[in-house]
Amino acid sequence: MKNLILKRIYDEPEESDGYRILIDRLWPRGISKEKAHLDEWLKELAPTTELREWFDHKEERFEEFSNRYKDELKQHSEQINYIKELTKKQQVCLLYGAKDEKHNQAIVLQSYLETL
């Protein structure tokens, strides 16, 4: 999807990030609100606590996690449409705290947005 990028919240903010949205349910450890440079925090778009705890960032569970998370995202059409509308006007950066940059909810959310 054009105008949509992913970035770890721990990476330095850049002007090219555009509109910065944190998509984690929990506030990332060690990051102050000032250092985060957030425009918005959409914690309702994060996986449920139950799903997050089940996944436990285990790579072998990622495919099943992705399927379950996409099912959860269907309940958040208002926020999904909101992000899609933002990307029509400007660069949007979805921020996440996970260490694994290939197996996390931001990857799944980006993929989900691209299929709509």
Helices and strands as residue ranges (DSSP letters): E 4-8, G 15-17, E 19-22, H 33-36, E 40-41, G 43-45, H 49-55, G 59-61, H 62-73, G 74-76, H 77-89, E 92-96, H 105-115
